[in-house]
Amino acid sequence: MKALDRYISLGVDWECGMALANWHASEKMDGCRLFWDGANAYTRTSRRVNLPVHIRATLPEGVRLDGELWAGRGGFTEARVAVQFGRWTPRCRFTVFDAPDSPGTWAQRIAEAGRLYADCVGFTVCESLQHANAMLLEVQSAGGEGLVFRSPIATGYERGRSRHFVKVKGHLYTC
């Protein structure tokens, strides 16, 4: 297990039969996972990342945020080089997808994160498996990696692997 894995929420891969209707869907960003502890950013291996001033200056002090350093679709290498070697490009940004200390459902936590920090994931409420397939096709056709689905009823930030946080990178199938 990597150092921060027991403290951060980690998704499970979608399996046939998992219901996604009414879940919150957002694009799965292909970048480097970062955790902002309110003062510094860390990778999953607990390595401190020196964020550039234009990102660091926008982050709220004293508020923990979970997110991804990414450089847009197809920009994984660019994001990795920024995190690993400090070679930041204008496309690199920290996008938040959870606020661990905020109470409530994921939708409530991401709304609170958005109140504190502008660059947060957007989401769509999934209507059905067919809707999930259409969203996945749209993202992948545009060069995206996949989708993430969050439970609409689970409350609190769940550390470790969570069945309330489902990743879809390949194909969805009707079962």
Backbone bond lengths (Angstrom), bond angles and torsions (degrees), N, CA, C in turn:
res aa  C-N    CA-C-N  psi(-1)  N-CA   C-N-CA  omega(-1)  CA-C   N-CA-C  phi
1 M - - - 1.461 - - 1.527 109.03 -
2 K 1.312 115.18 135.76 1.454 119.95 177.96 1.520 109.28 -74.68
3 A 1.300 116.58 159.12 1.458 122.71 -170.54 1.521 115.93 -53.60
4 L 1.324 119.42 -49.59 1.463 120.94 -176.62 1.527 113.32 -89.12
5 D 1.321 117.70 -6.51 1.464 120.51 -175.13 1.526 113.63 -56.25
6 R 1.303 118.14 -31.44 1.473 118.66 -179.42 1.529 111.85 -79.49
7 Y 1.337 117.29 -10.42 1.460 121.56 -178.95 1.525 113.73 -104.71
8 I 1.328 116.06 -20.30 1.461 119.15 -177.85 1.527 110.30 -106.83
9 S 1.311 115.49 157.81 1.456 121.44 178.41 1.525 109.02 -80.09
10 L 1.325 115.25 132.06 1.459 121.31 179.84 1.515 109.17 -125.08
11 G 1.309 116.17 133.40 1.449 120.62 -178.15 1.508 113.18 -80.25
12 V 1.310 114.58 164.58 1.456 122.09 172.58 1.525 107.66 -108.91
13 D 1.316 115.97 156.17 1.456 120.27 177.30 1.531 109.70 -75.66
14 W 1.333 115.32 141.98 1.455 120.24 178.85 1.517 110.10 -63.67
15 E 1.307 115.88 138.54 1.454 122.55 175.84 1.521 108.43 -121.91
16 C 1.313 115.92 146.62 1.450 121.17 178.96 1.528 109.23 -52.95
17 G 1.315 115.02 131.01 1.459 119.87 -178.92 1.517 113.65 104.63
18 M 1.334 117.42 -18.30 1.470 119.89 177.31 1.523 108.63 -71.71
19 A 1.303 116.81 122.75 1.466 121.62 179.14 1.520 109.82 -74.93
20 L 1.319 116.30 137.11 1.467 121.18 179.43 1.527 112.60 -120.81
21 A 1.316 117.86 -5.78 1.463 121.18 -179.64 1.527 109.80 -61.12
22 N 1.318 115.53 133.41 1.465 125.82 -178.41 1.523 114.23 75.64
23 W 1.315 118.21 -0.50 1.459 121.28 176.33 1.528 108.80 -78.86
24 H 1.325 116.96 159.07 1.463 123.49 -179.83 1.529 108.89 -91.59
25 A 1.329 116.70 120.35 1.459 122.26 -177.62 1.526 110.37 -106.47
26 S 1.322 115.25 134.36 1.468 121.14 173.72 1.523 107.71 -139.14
27 E 1.310 115.32 161.73 1.461 118.92 179.43 1.520 109.91 -67.78
28 K 1.341 116.01 139.36 1.467 121.35 173.27 1.516 106.72 -85.24
29 M 1.304 114.78 115.07 1.457 119.66 -177.36 1.529 110.06 -82.14
30 D 1.299 115.69 137.25 1.458 121.72 179.55 1.522 108.10 -98.87
31 G 1.324 114.84 86.21 1.453 120.92 -178.41 1.515 109.75 -147.64
32 C 1.303 116.65 -144.74 1.462 122.67 -179.22 1.523 109.67 -116.92
33 R 1.299 116.12 124.61 1.462 121.80 -179.82 1.521 109.11 -64.88
34 L 1.333 115.61 131.28 1.464 121.15 176.25 1.522 108.99 -131.93
35 F 1.301 114.33 146.03 1.452 121.44 176.88 1.530 107.68 -122.67
36 W 1.330 116.01 120.80 1.464 122.68 178.08 1.526 107.11 -93.35
37 D 1.338 117.61 118.84 1.469 120.08 -176.84 1.521 113.38 -91.64
38 G 1.315 116.38 8.91 1.459 121.38 -178.19 1.514 112.23 102.70
39 A 1.335 116.10 -12.62 1.463 121.00 179.21 1.528 112.14 -139.83
40 N 1.329 116.31 -31.16 1.465 121.67 -176.82 1.519 110.65 -143.45
41 A 1.334 115.48 159.52 1.460 121.73 177.41 1.522 108.80 -105.31
42 Y 1.349 115.52 142.63 1.461 121.76 -178.86 1.518 110.46 -134.72
43 T 1.333 115.78 148.30 1.453 121.48 173.07 1.521 108.62 -82.69
44 R 1.331 116.30 175.47 1.468 120.46 177.18 1.518 112.13 -62.46
45 T 1.324 117.72 -23.74 1.466 120.94 178.44 1.524 111.82 -90.47
46 S 1.318 116.43 13.32 1.478 123.93 178.49 1.522 113.70 69.24
47 R 1.309 117.69 19.05 1.462 120.71 176.15 1.520 108.71 -82.53
48 R 1.324 115.51 127.33 1.463 121.03 178.96 1.521 109.41 -70.24
49 V 1.323 115.97 136.74 1.463 122.07 -179.93 1.522 108.09 -113.44
50 N 1.311 115.91 126.91 1.463 121.13 177.31 1.526 108.28 -84.77
51 L 1.317 114.97 98.89 1.458 120.22 -179.49 1.520 110.77 -72.05
52 P 1.327 117.34 147.23 1.464 119.43 176.01 1.535 109.62 -68.71
53 V 1.299 115.58 157.32 1.461 122.01 -175.65 1.524 111.76 -56.04
54 H 1.332 118.68 -39.96 1.474 120.12 -176.38 1.535 112.48 -65.37
55 I 1.322 118.52 -23.13 1.467 121.05 174.81 1.519 109.77 -91.44
56 R 1.312 116.09 -50.04 1.472 121.18 -176.19 1.531 112.00 -56.97
57 A 1.317 117.14 -39.75 1.469 121.44 -176.62 1.529 112.38 -64.47
58 T 1.328 117.70 -21.72 1.470 120.49 -178.18 1.531 113.08 -92.41
59 L 1.313 117.30 -11.17 1.465 120.73 -176.62 1.527 111.63 -81.91
60 P 1.325 117.48 137.97 1.470 120.06 -178.73 1.530 111.82 -74.27
61 E 1.309 115.40 130.94 1.469 120.46 177.04 1.520 109.45 -70.75
62 G 1.324 116.23 140.63 1.454 121.28 175.49 1.520 115.30 76.14
63 V 1.332 118.15 6.33 1.462 121.81 -179.70 1.523 108.38 -119.64
64 R 1.323 116.58 125.32 1.466 120.45 -179.82 1.527 109.85 -84.26
65 L 1.337 115.45 134.90 1.461 122.24 -179.50 1.525 109.73 -135.22
66 D 1.303 115.70 140.56 1.458 122.78 179.15 1.526 106.76 -110.04
67 G 1.323 117.03 132.59 1.455 118.29 -177.51 1.510 113.92 -167.05
68 E 1.312 113.49 -159.73 1.456 121.86 -174.65 1.522 109.46 -135.93
69 L 1.328 115.34 132.82 1.457 119.70 169.71 1.519 104.00 -88.91
70 W 1.313 116.35 117.19 1.454 117.69 -179.77 1.509 110.84 -141.80
71 A 1.326 114.21 163.55 1.457 121.08 -176.91 1.526 109.86 -123.89
72 G 1.323 116.22 36.70 1.452 121.32 179.45 1.516 112.25 82.01
73 R 1.312 114.64 177.20 1.461 120.87 -179.99 1.521 109.77 -61.56
74 G 1.320 115.32 132.38 1.458 120.86 -179.26 1.519 113.70 78.69
75 G 1.326 117.57 6.79 1.467 120.59 -175.69 1.519 115.47 -104.17
76 F 1.341 117.87 24.03 1.465 119.37 -177.33 1.532 111.88 -57.29
77 T 1.318 117.41 -48.10 1.469 120.33 -177.92 1.522 110.81 -60.83
78 E 1.305 116.60 -41.03 1.468 121.79 178.06 1.536 110.61 -60.01
79 A 1.320 116.86 -43.47 1.471 121.47 178.61 1.526 110.55 -67.28
80 R 1.326 116.78 -44.01 1.472 120.63 -179.77 1.523 111.19 -61.70
81 V 1.319 117.15 -43.52 1.470 121.34 -179.91 1.538 110.14 -64.60
82 A 1.307 117.12 -36.91 1.471 120.54 177.47 1.527 110.29 -63.82
83 V 1.316 116.77 -48.57 1.464 120.77 -178.55 1.523 111.18 -68.22
84 Q 1.310 116.42 -44.90 1.467 120.88 -175.02 1.522 113.83 -75.16
85 F 1.344 116.96 -39.95 1.461 119.88 -172.92 1.527 114.25 -119.58
86 G 1.322 117.65 -0.82 1.458 120.26 179.93 1.516 114.19 73.26
87 R 1.324 117.23 21.77 1.467 121.89 178.26 1.526 108.51 -94.28
88 W 1.314 116.04 86.70 1.461 122.64 -174.86 1.513 110.89 -86.52
89 T 1.310 115.52 137.77 1.459 121.19 175.43 1.525 107.62 -115.85
90 P 1.320 117.59 164.47 1.470 120.19 179.10 1.531 113.97 -60.83
91 R 1.338 118.16 -24.32 1.472 120.23 179.45 1.529 113.17 -76.17
92 C 1.323 118.01 -18.20 1.465 121.22 -177.98 1.526 110.85 -70.89
93 R 1.333 114.82 131.08 1.456 119.69 179.33 1.524 109.59 -150.11
94 F 1.308 115.50 155.75 1.459 121.69 176.69 1.520 107.30 -100.80
95 T 1.318 116.02 115.29 1.459 121.51 -179.95 1.522 108.61 -109.76
96 V 1.306 116.16 124.29 1.464 122.68 -176.42 1.515 110.57 -86.20
97 F 1.355 115.41 137.79 1.460 119.44 173.46 1.515 113.54 -126.93
98 D 1.336 118.25 7.58 1.468 120.22 171.51 1.523 110.05 -168.46
99 A 1.325 114.15 156.83 1.470 123.02 177.46 1.528 106.76 -125.87
100 P 1.335 117.63 91.66 1.457 122.05 -171.45 1.523 116.70 -53.78
101 D 1.305 118.55 -32.89 1.467 120.35 -175.80 1.524 113.78 -90.64
102 S 1.330 116.82 -6.94 1.465 120.02 178.97 1.535 108.68 -80.08
103 P 1.315 116.74 141.58 1.467 119.59 179.97 1.526 111.82 -81.48
104 G 1.306 115.70 168.39 1.458 121.37 171.74 1.502 114.47 97.82
105 T 1.329 113.76 -167.19 1.463 121.25 179.12 1.521 109.57 -73.66
106 W 1.341 115.23 171.87 1.456 118.21 178.37 1.524 110.79 -60.17
107 A 1.332 118.30 -42.14 1.471 120.86 -179.75 1.525 110.76 -59.69
108 Q 1.320 118.01 -38.35 1.465 121.43 177.72 1.525 110.86 -69.67
109 R 1.346 116.86 -39.33 1.468 120.02 179.82 1.521 111.25 -67.59
110 I 1.345 117.46 -41.32 1.471 119.29 -178.97 1.528 110.12 -70.66
111 A 1.313 117.31 -31.16 1.469 120.01 175.02 1.523 110.06 -64.79
112 E 1.319 117.24 -42.01 1.472 121.17 177.41 1.525 110.23 -65.07
113 A 1.329 117.04 -41.99 1.468 120.03 177.73 1.524 109.88 -60.38
114 G 1.326 117.10 -40.60 1.462 121.45 179.05 1.513 112.83 -65.65
115 R 1.314 116.73 -29.75 1.461 120.59 176.17 1.533 110.66 -69.12
116 L 1.337 116.31 -31.38 1.464 121.81 -176.58 1.530 113.73 -94.64
117 Y 1.317 115.70 -25.37 1.466 121.02 -173.38 1.524 108.38 -147.92
118 A 1.296 117.46 126.38 1.463 121.78 -170.58 1.525 115.06 -69.53
119 D 1.313 118.49 -32.87 1.463 120.56 -172.18 1.533 111.44 -91.53
120 C 1.322 115.93 82.66 1.463 122.37 178.66 1.526 109.28 -121.06
121 V 1.329 116.32 155.68 1.461 119.79 178.20 1.523 110.37 -65.02
122 G 1.296 114.68 146.50 1.452 120.58 170.18 1.519 107.81 -92.68
123 F 1.308 116.97 164.73 1.453 118.47 179.35 1.521 111.12 -148.35
124 T 1.313 113.83 161.74 1.459 123.26 177.56 1.514 107.47 -127.69
125 V 1.318 117.52 139.87 1.458 120.24 174.83 1.529 107.57 -78.34
126 C 1.318 115.51 122.98 1.464 121.90 -178.46 1.528 109.81 -74.90
127 E 1.299 116.20 129.35 1.470 121.42 -177.66 1.525 113.30 -87.39
128 S 1.346 116.40 -31.74 1.465 120.39 -174.58 1.526 108.69 -168.83
129 L 1.323 115.66 173.76 1.456 119.82 175.31 1.531 110.38 -62.42
130 Q 1.320 117.12 -35.86 1.468 120.61 178.03 1.535 110.28 -65.14
131 H 1.326 116.83 -39.90 1.461 121.32 176.63 1.523 110.08 -64.05
132 A 1.337 116.83 -42.46 1.472 121.28 177.72 1.525 109.93 -59.86
133 N 1.334 116.92 -44.12 1.470 120.73 177.93 1.521 111.60 -60.67
134 A 1.325 117.32 -42.17 1.469 121.18 -179.96 1.528 110.67 -64.84
135 M 1.341 116.95 -43.30 1.469 120.06 178.51 1.521 110.60 -64.18
136 L 1.330 117.28 -42.58 1.460 121.47 179.83 1.523 110.58 -61.66
137 L 1.308 116.80 -45.90 1.465 121.19 179.11 1.528 111.03 -60.46
138 E 1.328 116.53 -42.12 1.464 120.79 179.46 1.530 111.43 -61.74
139 V 1.331 116.70 -46.36 1.471 120.87 -179.50 1.524 110.61 -66.08
140 Q 1.326 117.16 -47.26 1.463 119.86 -177.73 1.525 111.87 -68.22
141 S 1.317 118.03 -34.01 1.474 120.90 177.86 1.528 111.15 -65.15
142 A 1.327 116.22 -27.51 1.460 120.83 179.61 1.534 112.18 -92.24
143 G 1.342 117.05 8.27 1.458 120.68 176.67 1.518 114.38 94.54
144 G 1.315 117.55 8.04 1.460 120.51 178.40 1.517 111.92 -81.15
145 E 1.332 115.59 163.59 1.468 121.40 -176.11 1.521 112.94 -80.77
146 G 1.310 117.45 -42.26 1.457 120.11 -176.14 1.508 110.94 170.38
147 L 1.335 115.30 -155.40 1.460 121.94 -178.60 1.519 110.92 -128.63
148 V 1.313 114.45 158.48 1.458 122.49 172.20 1.519 105.95 -123.74
149 F 1.314 116.04 136.74 1.463 121.96 177.74 1.518 108.92 -117.62
150 R 1.330 116.31 135.63 1.475 122.12 178.73 1.528 109.35 -119.70
151 S 1.308 115.42 138.59 1.454 121.17 179.87 1.526 110.83 -62.02
152 P 1.336 117.03 137.93 1.466 119.83 179.20 1.528 113.07 -80.89
153 I 1.337 117.49 -11.66 1.471 119.35 -174.66 1.521 114.30 -114.96
154 A 1.321 118.15 -19.48 1.466 119.78 -179.56 1.525 109.44 -66.07
155 T 1.309 116.62 137.09 1.468 120.32 179.83 1.521 110.14 -114.47
156 G 1.314 114.65 150.02 1.458 121.16 179.19 1.515 112.12 80.96
157 Y 1.298 114.82 150.91 1.463 122.50 177.87 1.522 107.52 -76.55
158 E 1.298 116.66 120.68 1.463 121.52 -177.10 1.521 109.88 -96.82
159 R 1.313 117.18 120.95 1.461 121.84 -179.94 1.525 110.38 -84.12
160 G 1.346 115.63 148.52 1.456 120.45 -178.77 1.524 111.12 80.45
161 R 1.318 116.55 -167.47 1.466 121.65 -179.85 1.521 110.09 -66.81
162 S 1.323 114.83 133.94 1.460 119.93 -176.68 1.522 111.34 -134.34
163 R 1.307 116.98 131.82 1.466 121.42 175.29 1.529 110.80 -79.97
164 H 1.331 117.20 1.32 1.466 122.12 174.30 1.524 111.39 -93.32
165 F 1.319 116.82 4.66 1.458 124.96 -176.08 1.527 105.29 -138.69
166 V 1.338 116.98 101.58 1.457 122.06 -171.22 1.530 110.21 -116.08
167 K 1.336 116.14 131.52 1.462 122.48 179.63 1.524 110.04 -104.54
168 V 1.329 114.89 140.81 1.465 120.66 175.05 1.525 106.65 -130.13
169 K 1.339 115.81 113.01 1.462 119.76 179.33 1.521 111.97 -114.06
170 G 1.300 116.93 -22.19 1.463 119.78 -178.31 1.506 111.01 -100.54
171 H 1.306 115.41 -113.79 1.460 121.44 -177.44 1.511 109.17 -120.68
172 L 1.311 116.04 151.01 1.455 121.81 170.15 1.525 106.74 -99.70
173 Y 1.274 115.58 146.83 1.451 120.07 179.26 1.508 108.97 -125.64
174 T 1.305 116.95 149.32 1.453 119.44 172.39 1.511 106.96 -83.98
175 C 1.290 115.95 135.39 1.473 120.27 -175.57 1.516 109.92 -111.00
